[in-house]
């Protein structure tokens, strides 16, 4: 059962995050990211982004059971997502602003903060549902 939940959690992260990230950054808000030179002088390497998200999904799926405490699954999923989402915000949003002066604007923090909030709310809900205790008798 643990293996099944691990695989489903990792796949859920990938299935929720990759399409959302692609559409958010490369379609819906591409003019914003172009304006702040987020992608530098070239196009992003989509395959590398996919690999990074797949690796994140595996790591997060592995860590989630350590955060379960027997409470309500949805609440535990959202709590887990808040902790790891905040960690990833520091490494992906704040650190990017520290390294590249162009994105260090209020708009940058607003856009990426909103993106990460939506992403990790969805992931937290998915992890909570996938990892909820099995019903007795099933």
Residue, then its C-alpha position, 0 to 999 in steps of 0.5 A: x500500500x505504501x508503494x502505491x501511495x508513493x507512486x500516486x503521490x509522485x505522479x499527482x505532483x507531476x501531473x498537477x505541477x508540470x502542466x500548471x507551470x508550463x501554462x502559467x510561465x510560458x502561455x498565460x503570463x509569458x509577456x510578464x516573464x519576458x518583460x522581466x527577462x526571467x528566461x534570459x536570452x534564450x528559451x527555457x529548457x522544458x525537458x529539464x523543467x520536467x525532470x526537475x518537477x519529476x524529482x521534486x515529486x519523488x522527494x515530496x512523495x517520500x517525505x509526506x508519510x513522515x508528516x502524517x500524524x493521524x489527523x484529518x488527511x486534507x489538513x495534513x496534506x495542506x500543512x505539508x504543502x505549506x511547509x514544503x511550499x514555503x521551502x521551495x519559495x525560498x529556493x526558487x523565488x527569493x533566491x532567484x531575486x537575490x541572484x538576478x536583480x531583474x525579477x526582484x520586484x513587487x510584481x515578481x513576488x506577487x506573481x510567483x507567490x500566487x503561482x506557488x500558493x495555487x500549486x501547493x494548495x492543489x498538491x496538498x489536497x492531492x497528497x491528503x486524498x491519496x494518503x488518507x487512511x483506508x476505509x475499514x472493510x475495504 
